[in-house]
Each structure stands twice: as C-alpha cells, then as structure tokens.
Amino acid sequence: MNRFVNNTLTVIITLFAFFCYSCNSEKKSKNQESRSLKIITHNVWYGFTKVPERKETWLSWINEQGPDIVSLQELNEYTHQKLAEDAKSYGHNYSVLLKENGFPTGITSRYPIEDITRITEGFHHGLLRVKIHQIYFYVIHLHPSNRKTRKNEINQILRNIDELPLGSQVVLAGDFNTFSSLDSVYYSHGRLEPFFDDRDLLYKEKNLNNGKLDYTVIQEIMDYGLIDLEASSRISSYNFTGSFPTLVEKEGEHGDQRRLDYVFTSKNLADKVTKANIIATDTTLILSDHLPVMIELCLDH
C-alpha cells in the first residue's frame, strides 16, 4: 500500500514539475518574443494618391513583414481614422498621425504609444515624437530641397533630445532628404552634382553646398553621437543600395541612386541591433519612390 502511495505521489510531483516547466518555458518564449523589436520606416509617396492601387499591395507587403513599429512619411490625405484602419489591418492597434494637411508623418505600433509630442513650428513638414517600449521615436521628414532648412530642423531635433531624461533610448527614423559622408565613395561618379546644380538653378532650390553634395546635416547627427544603423551593419562584401529612386514611374528626371532614408539610434540601443538594411526587392521597388529601411533590435542584450 505504501509503495502504491509513494509511486502515486512520485507521478503527481513529476507531472506538476513538468507542468510548471512547460508554463515557465512558454512564458519565457513569449517574453523573448516581446523583447525583439522589428522597426520599418517608409516614405510611401503622397499617401498612395498618385497610384491608388499600390496601397493594397503595400498593406499586403507590410503584413507579411510583421513589424512591431512602422514609421511613415508622406501620408497625404490621411486622417487619424484612416491611419488607424490601415494599422489594424496589419495587426497594429496603436497609431498616431502628426496632422491632416500637407505631408503628414505618422507611426503605428503593436504596443501602446505614449508621450505624444507634435511640433509644426520651425519644421517644413513637422516633427512627431512618441514613446514606445520606453524608447523615444522621432519620425523624420526633413525639407526636400533646402540644406539650410534641413540643418535648422536637425538642430531643433537634437535640442529636443537634450531635453529628454538622461540616458534615454532614442530612435530617429525616416526620410532625411540628404547625404551621408559614409556613402561618399558611392557618389564619386560625379553625376549627382550636375543633377542638383540644374535643380538649384531651375527651381531656386538650395541643395548643393558650394557646388558639392551637402553632408553637414547627417554629420551633425553623427557628431551628436547617434549611430547610423544601416551603415554600421555593412559587411566587407557590401554593395551600395540607395533608398531613392525606385522603379516607380514618375515624371521628370530623378538622378542617380542615393541614400536618403535612415535609422539612427542612441549608443545605448546600437549594440542591441541584430539586423539593419534597406529592403530592395522586386516588390518594394514598385511600392513607392523610396525603399523601406528595416532594423531589428534584441532588447535582451
């Protein structure tokens, strides 16, 4: 009888231990999943208004990517409700739109969005800052054709970062409309300078800096200590991938391939990056006139 009781107790204890282990393992797996953060930034070109049929393709594509956070530029003709509906279609219950006129930016998230700050004064398109997962996200869309205005805008953004609590984790993601010295070797063909010189003369733009490509805006960001994730993730066999232009048909001349879309992070996030690249596929090359940039963070690092 005692042997039967002992055997029964042994079985019960074993089953209980297995049950606890299974629960803990499942809990750990879920926690690990929640600690991985996939972020995509994309300028979607006039809010899909130029070629409306692109939108369904884009929604299908973004759903396949399964991002946790999406930073968006050029949400023309979007309302807060319209962005929320799009976001829910790819599993994001949280979204914020900067404004409902001009060239709005926006952000959608799988996780709650907090500490929403909208700034329009002093910015051509405006600035959106939010907090998700204790990380401050800045959705960037700098002036498209004036280097001095871009410089002023980025200086305002860096001053805004200075006002955050000490040690804050920061992400800048979006369309910066300017060049990085880290890419200068890929522009040594010399075809971009005459292209922008023509634009500056014809449209009274101010892109070139004394006849040369302007690297000062991105340099300000790097001097501040923020890390260019795509550039820092390049391997020795890297082949340059510009984020603009794509294969989308547009009127006019758009110049040679160049990188205008970036994701920068504070140093306390940079070591958590497991992947960072511009997504150039047959699909993304026809979704917009810009290519998306994707990064993945492992927050357990």
VENRAKA-V142266 format. One line per field, one symbol per residue. ss: DSSP state (H for helix, E for strand, L for the rest). phi: phi as a letter, one per 30 degrees, with the letter a starting at -180 (. if undefined). psi: psi as a letter, one per 30 degrees, with the letter a starting at -180 (. if undefined). Layout:
# VENRAKA-V142266
ss = ???
phi = ???
psi = ???
This chain:
# VENRAKA-V142266
ss = LHHHHHHHHHHHHHHHHHHHHHHHHHHHHHHHHHLEEEEEEEELLHHHLLLLLHHHHHHHHHHHHLLLEEEEELLLLLLHHHHHHHHHHLLLLEEEELLLLLLLLEEEELLLLEEEEEELLLLLLLEEEEEELLEEEEEEELLLLEHHHHHHHHHHHHHHHHLLLLLLEEEEEEELLLLLHHHHHHHLLLHHHHHHHHHHHHHLLELLELLELLLHHHHHHHHHLLEEHHHHLLLLLLLLLLLELLLLLLLLLLLLLELLEEEEELHHHHLLEEEEEELLLLLHHHLLLLLLEEEEEELLL
phi = .ddddddddddddddddddddddddddddddddddcbcbbcadcihhiddbedddddddddddddidcbbcbbideidcddddddeeddciccbabcdacbicdcabbadcecbhdbcbcdibdcjbcbbbbhicdccccbdedbbdddedddddddddddeddeeiddbbcblcchaccddceddcddiddedddddddddchdbddchibdccddddeddddjdcdddddcdcdcecebdcadccddbdicbideacccbbcbdddcddcdcaaadccbedddbdadccdcbbbccddd
psi = eeeeeeeeeeeeeeeeeeeeeeeeeeeeeeeeeffkjkkkkkjgjhhgfeieffeeeeeeeeeefhlekkkklhhkgkleeeeeeeeffggjfklkkelglbilllklkflkklhkkkkekgkeflkkklkkhgkkkkjkjlkfgjeeeeeeeeeeeeeeefflkkgkkkkjkajfhalkffgeffgffgfeeeefeeeeeeghlieljhglkjgeeeeeeeffglkjeeefgklfgkkkjlfklagkklllkgllkljfkljklleffeffkfkjlkjjleeffgelflklkklkkjff.
